Amino acid sequence: MIALEFRKSDDDFNVEWIFNEMLKRGFIVGVKPEANLIRFMPALTSEQSEMESILQNLNGVLQEST
């Protein structure tokens, strides 16, 4: 498991929205809204290309949120 904690930069920031968007894109993720935390649960045998896909999709979701 890999966790990513977001800094709350403004009142419009919504970690649950990011969580839902990543789910829609097919990633296994968890969320802890009170801590602004997203948990990624990739397989232990993930390839580099799979990890790059997670990061590219997360980047796309974060760009959509601004």
C-alpha positions in Angstrom: 0.0 0.0 0.0 1.2 3.5 -0.8 -0.4 6.6 0.8 -0.4 10.1 -0.4 -1.3 12.9 1.9 -2.6 16.2 0.4 -2.2 19.6 1.9 -5.5 21.4 2.1 -4.7 24.5 0.1 -8.3 25.9 0.1 -11.8 25.2 1.2 -12.8 23.8 -2.2 -10.3 20.9 -2.0 -12.1 17.6 -1.9 -10.0 14.4 -1.4 -13.2 12.3 -1.8 -13.7 13.7 -5.3 -10.1 12.6 -6.2 -10.9 9.2 -4.7 -14.1 8.8 -6.8 -12.4 9.9 -10.0 -9.5 7.4 -9.5 -12.1 4.6 -8.9 -13.9 5.6 -12.1 -10.6 5.2 -13.9 -10.3 1.6 -12.6 -7.7 2.0 -9.8 -8.0 0.3 -6.4 -7.8 3.2 -3.9 -8.9 4.0 -0.4 -9.6 7.4 1.2 -9.4 8.9 4.7 -11.0 12.3 4.2 -10.3 13.7 7.7 -6.6 13.2 7.0 -6.7 14.3 3.3 -5.2 10.9 2.5 -5.5 8.6 -0.6 -4.3 5.1 -0.4 -3.2 3.2 -3.5 -3.1 -0.6 -3.4 -1.2 -1.8 -6.4 -0.3 -5.5 -6.8 3.0 -6.5 -5.2 4.3 -7.5 -8.6 3.4 -4.2 -10.4 5.4 -3.2 -13.5 6.9 0.2 -13.9 4.4 0.9 -16.7 1.5 0.2 -14.3 2.9 2.6 -11.7 3.4 5.3 -14.4 -0.3 4.8 -15.4 -1.3 5.5 -11.8 0.8 8.7 -11.7 -0.5 9.9 -15.1 -4.1 9.3 -14.1 -3.6 11.0 -10.8 -2.0 13.9 -12.5 -5.0 14.1 -14.9 -7.5 14.0 -12.0 -5.6 16.7 -10.1 -5.5 19.0 -13.2 -9.3 18.5 -13.6 -9.8 19.6 -10.0 -8.2 23.0 -10.5 
